[in-house]
Amino acid sequence: MKDLLRIIVQVPGRNEPTDLVVRSIDSVLDADYPADRIAVQFIDNSDDDRWREVTDLYADDPRVSVVHRDGTVGFKAGNLNHALGSVVEEPLFVIADSDEILPRDFLRVLVPRINGDPDCGFIQANHRCLQRGTKLQRDMCHGVDVHWKWYQPLRNRFGFVMFLGHGAILRRNSWQMVGGFPEVVSEDHAYAIAIREQGYYGTFAEDVTCFEEFPETVRSFRVRHVKWTRGTCEFLHRYGIDLLRSNRMPWSEKLDILFPT
């Protein structure tokens, strides 16, 4: 029982449908983990009042709180840093997307694992695509699953395990050491490299699987990939040279970062 620490699970969102947010939060609350050691923060910077709907729905549950922030300064990283810096004191925290479902064993398995390895800065969980919704979602899920099933496990053995922005448990000390999440579009990539420079590393948990949805329309698919492309370009521009010059990472890790990027 000594490894079962109190955990903060952060669910960041902006203009997300309330039903998706509720589904994600409920998956956390249903965890196979002591209920009094789970707290959920919905971190919202929507430009409307839908965050109030979440506040009202969980008004009677002290485990759920809503942190609202006006504006988009710092992107997703700005939201996370705002909440973590003001109200979070727990040594470990989890980031879950608002359209993500965490498995019941997520905390039970990963909390003792990261707590037992002081040099591990984060553990990235596995993911699978929910086979439902539009035909586009069902068809494209197969491509997403291949990435998680075959590519990610190899990085544990031969490359650099990247924090992918959601479905992960992180160590607060490593977050503090690098001054929080870099406030760029690809905050997850930049963060993983920043903590590696401080001696921490990440691992991939193939045995813990979260579920997420593929965009339901071509337009939403395009919006997502424009964001990823923008983030990748910004990442290479701002961090590419420093990455190549790093003395902390072997070339196998550098190449593993740069080739897919």
C-alpha positions as CSV (number, residue, x, y, z in Angstrom):
1,M,0.0,0.0,0.0
2,K,3.0,2.4,0.4
3,D,3.3,2.7,-3.4
4,L,-0.3,3.8,-3.8
5,L,0.3,7.5,-3.7
6,R,-2.4,10.2,-4.2
7,I,-2.5,10.9,-7.9
8,I,-3.6,13.9,-9.9
9,V,-5.1,13.1,-13.3
10,Q,-5.2,16.2,-15.6
11,V,-7.6,16.3,-18.5
12,P,-6.8,19.4,-20.6
13,G,-9.3,20.6,-23.2
14,R,-10.5,23.5,-25.3
15,N,-14.0,23.6,-26.8
16,E,-14.4,19.9,-26.3
17,P,-17.8,18.2,-26.4
18,T,-19.0,17.7,-22.8
19,D,-19.9,14.1,-23.4
20,L,-16.3,13.2,-24.4
21,V,-14.9,15.0,-21.3
22,V,-17.3,13.2,-19.0
23,R,-16.4,9.8,-20.6
24,S,-12.7,10.5,-20.0
25,I,-13.2,11.6,-16.4
26,D,-15.5,8.7,-15.6
27,S,-12.8,6.3,-16.8
28,V,-10.4,7.7,-14.3
29,L,-12.9,7.6,-11.4
30,D,-13.6,4.0,-12.3
31,A,-9.9,3.0,-11.8
32,D,-8.9,0.0,-9.8
33,Y,-7.2,2.3,-7.3
34,P,-8.3,3.7,-3.9
35,A,-10.9,6.3,-4.6
36,D,-9.6,8.6,-1.9
37,R,-6.2,8.7,-3.7
38,I,-7.5,9.9,-7.0
39,A,-8.2,13.5,-8.0
40,V,-9.1,14.7,-11.5
41,Q,-8.5,18.2,-12.8
42,F,-10.4,19.3,-16.0
43,I,-8.1,22.1,-17.3
44,D,-10.1,24.2,-19.7
45,N,-9.5,27.3,-21.8
46,S,-12.6,27.2,-23.9
47,D,-13.9,30.5,-25.3
48,D,-17.4,29.6,-24.2
49,D,-19.1,28.4,-21.0
50,R,-19.1,24.7,-21.6
51,W,-16.6,24.2,-18.8
52,R,-19.4,25.2,-16.4
53,E,-21.3,22.1,-17.6
54,V,-18.5,19.9,-16.3
55,T,-18.4,21.8,-13.1
56,D,-22.1,21.3,-12.5
57,L,-22.0,17.6,-13.4
58,Y,-19.4,16.9,-10.8
59,A,-20.4,19.4,-8.2
60,D,-21.1,16.6,-5.6
61,D,-17.8,14.7,-6.3
62,P,-14.9,16.3,-4.3
63,R,-12.4,14.3,-6.4
64,V,-13.2,16.4,-9.6
65,S,-12.3,20.0,-10.0
66,V,-12.3,22.4,-13.0
67,V,-9.4,24.8,-13.6
68,H,-10.5,27.5,-16.1
69,R,-8.0,29.8,-17.8
70,D,-8.8,32.5,-20.3
71,G,-6.7,32.7,-23.5
72,T,-4.4,30.4,-25.4
73,V,-1.0,31.6,-24.4
74,G,1.4,28.7,-24.3
75,F,-1.0,26.3,-26.0
76,K,-1.7,23.1,-24.2
77,A,1.5,23.4,-22.3
78,G,0.3,26.8,-20.9
79,N,-2.8,25.1,-19.5
80,L,-0.9,22.3,-17.9
81,N,1.8,24.5,-16.4
82,H,-0.9,26.9,-15.1
83,A,-2.6,24.1,-13.2
84,L,0.5,22.2,-12.1
85,G,2.2,25.3,-10.8
86,S,-0.7,26.6,-8.8
87,V,-2.5,23.6,-7.1
88,V,-0.5,20.4,-7.6
89,E,1.8,19.1,-5.0
90,E,1.7,15.4,-5.6
91,P,4.9,13.7,-6.7
92,L,3.2,12.0,-9.7
93,F,0.6,13.2,-12.1
94,V,-1.2,11.8,-15.2
95,I,-2.1,13.5,-18.4
96,A,-5.2,12.2,-20.3
97,D,-6.8,13.7,-23.4
98,S,-10.4,14.7,-23.2
99,D,-11.3,12.0,-25.8
100,E,-9.3,9.3,-24.1
101,I,-10.4,6.3,-22.0
102,L,-7.9,5.1,-19.4
103,P,-8.0,1.4,-18.5
104,R,-9.0,0.4,-14.9
105,D,-5.5,-0.9,-14.2
106,F,-3.7,2.2,-15.4
107,L,-2.8,3.6,-12.0
108,R,-2.5,0.3,-10.2
109,V,0.2,-0.9,-12.6
110,L,2.0,2.3,-13.4
111,V,2.2,4.1,-10.1
112,P,4.4,1.4,-8.4
113,R,6.4,1.0,-11.6
114,I,7.5,4.7,-11.9
115,N,7.7,5.1,-8.1
116,G,10.2,2.3,-8.0
117,D,12.5,3.9,-10.6
118,P,13.7,7.3,-9.5
119,D,15.4,8.0,-12.9
120,C,12.2,7.4,-14.9
121,G,10.7,10.8,-15.7
122,F,7.6,9.4,-17.4
123,I,5.9,6.2,-18.5
124,Q,4.0,6.4,-21.8
125,A,1.1,3.9,-21.9
126,N,0.0,2.0,-25.0
127,H,-3.0,3.0,-27.1
128,R,-5.6,1.5,-29.3
129,C,-8.1,3.2,-31.5
130,L,-11.8,2.7,-30.7
131,Q,-13.4,0.8,-33.6
132,R,-16.6,2.8,-33.9
133,G,-18.1,6.0,-35.3
134,T,-17.8,7.0,-39.0
135,K,-16.4,4.8,-41.7
136,L,-13.3,7.1,-41.8
137,Q,-12.7,6.4,-38.1
138,R,-13.1,2.7,-38.4
139,D,-10.9,2.4,-41.5
140,M,-8.1,4.6,-40.3
141,C,-7.9,3.0,-36.9
142,H,-5.9,0.1,-38.4
143,G,-3.1,2.5,-39.3
144,V,-3.0,4.0,-35.8
145,D,-2.9,0.6,-34.2
146,V,0.1,-0.5,-36.3
147,H,2.1,2.5,-34.9
148,W,1.4,1.5,-31.3
149,K,1.7,-2.2,-31.7
150,W,5.0,-2.4,-33.7
151,Y,6.9,0.8,-33.6
152,Q,6.6,2.0,-30.0
153,P,7.8,-1.2,-28.3
154,L,11.0,-1.2,-30.3
155,R,11.9,2.2,-28.9
156,N,12.3,0.8,-25.5
157,R,15.0,-1.5,-26.7
158,F,16.7,0.5,-29.5
159,G,15.7,4.1,-29.5
160,F,14.3,7.1,-27.7
161,V,10.9,6.8,-25.9
162,M,9.0,9.9,-26.7
163,F,6.3,11.4,-24.4
164,L,3.2,11.6,-26.7
165,G,1.3,14.2,-24.8
166,H,-1.4,12.0,-23.3
167,G,-2.0,8.6,-21.6
168,A,1.1,8.9,-19.5
169,I,2.2,9.2,-15.9
170,L,4.9,11.7,-15.1
171,R,7.2,12.6,-12.2
172,R,6.7,16.1,-10.9
173,N,10.4,16.5,-9.9
174,S,11.4,16.2,-13.6
175,W,8.8,18.7,-14.6
176,Q,10.1,21.2,-12.0
177,M,13.7,20.6,-13.0
178,V,13.2,21.7,-16.6
179,G,10.9,24.6,-15.6
180,G,7.7,23.0,-16.8
181,F,6.5,22.0,-20.2
182,P,8.0,24.1,-23.0
183,E,5.3,26.3,-24.2
184,V,5.4,25.3,-27.9
185,V,3.0,23.3,-30.0
186,S,4.9,20.1,-29.6
187,E,5.4,20.4,-25.9
188,D,5.5,16.6,-25.5
189,H,8.5,16.2,-27.8
190,A,10.3,19.2,-26.3
191,Y,9.6,18.0,-22.8
192,A,10.9,14.5,-23.3
193,I,14.2,15.8,-24.6
194,A,14.5,18.5,-21.9
195,I,14.3,15.9,-19.1
196,R,16.6,13.6,-20.9
197,E,19.2,16.3,-20.7
198,Q,18.7,16.3,-16.9
199,G,19.3,12.6,-16.6
200,Y,15.8,11.3,-16.7
201,Y,14.3,9.0,-19.3
202,G,11.0,7.7,-20.4
203,T,9.7,4.2,-20.9
204,F,6.8,2.7,-22.9
205,A,4.3,0.4,-21.1
206,E,3.1,-2.0,-23.8
207,D,1.0,-3.9,-21.2
208,V,-1.2,-0.9,-20.3
209,T,-3.6,0.1,-23.1
210,C,-5.6,3.3,-23.3
211,F,-8.3,3.9,-26.0
212,E,-8.8,7.0,-28.2
213,E,-10.8,8.0,-31.2
214,F,-9.7,8.9,-34.7
215,P,-11.1,12.2,-36.1
216,E,-14.6,11.6,-37.4
217,T,-14.3,13.7,-40.6
218,V,-11.6,14.5,-43.1
219,R,-11.7,18.1,-42.0
220,S,-11.0,17.3,-38.4
221,F,-8.3,14.9,-39.5
222,R,-6.7,17.7,-41.5
223,V,-6.9,20.1,-38.5
224,R,-5.1,17.6,-36.3
225,H,-2.3,16.9,-38.9
226,V,-1.8,20.6,-39.6
227,K,-1.2,21.1,-35.9
228,W,1.2,18.1,-35.8
229,T,3.1,19.4,-38.9
230,R,3.3,22.9,-37.4
231,G,4.5,21.5,-34.1
232,T,7.1,19.3,-35.8
233,C,8.5,22.2,-37.8
234,E,8.7,24.4,-34.8
235,F,10.4,21.6,-32.8
236,L,13.1,21.1,-35.5
237,H,13.7,24.9,-35.8
238,R,14.0,25.5,-32.1
239,Y,15.6,22.3,-30.8
240,G,17.2,20.5,-33.8
241,I,20.7,21.9,-33.4
242,D,20.8,21.6,-29.6
243,L,19.6,18.0,-30.0
244,L,22.5,17.2,-32.4
245,R,25.0,18.8,-30.0
246,S,23.7,17.0,-26.9
247,N,26.3,15.1,-24.9
248,R,23.7,13.3,-22.8
249,M,22.0,11.3,-25.6
250,P,23.7,8.6,-27.7
251,W,23.4,8.9,-31.5
252,S,21.0,6.0,-31.6
253,E,18.5,8.1,-29.6
254,K,19.2,11.3,-31.7
255,L,18.6,9.5,-34.9
256,D,15.5,7.8,-33.6
257,I,14.1,11.3,-32.8
258,L,15.1,12.9,-36.1
259,F,14.3,10.3,-38.7
260,P,10.5,10.0,-37.9
261,T,10.3,13.7,-37.2
